[in-house]
Amino acid sequence: RQILRKEIRCPGEFYIDADILRTQTVDLSETGIRLQTERPIQVMMRIQVDNKELERNASLVWARRTKDGKMEYGLEFSSDPDADKENKAF
């Protein structure tokens, strides 16, 4: 990683882009499927940090299941200079 991360726990939500994405199947089994898309799945992030609501567009980069069965998602913020100035909590 090139950018320092700070651990933060705060409530949030994200909205998945409602577009229909064309996919290519990579592999298939009885329990799942791996797909490829031409572009990342887009989401809108909204989180509460220190009583301030922050919104950012982001791309889904990775997903994985934790040992306790929850899901974790890695999202990359879209380049938005105005949002970068406004959202200094990151």
Secondary structure, DSSP 8 states (H G I E B T S, - for coil): --S--------EEEEE--S---EEEEEE-SS-EEEEESS--EEEEEEEETTEEEEEEEEEEEEEE-TTS-EEEEEEE---HHHHHH-TT-
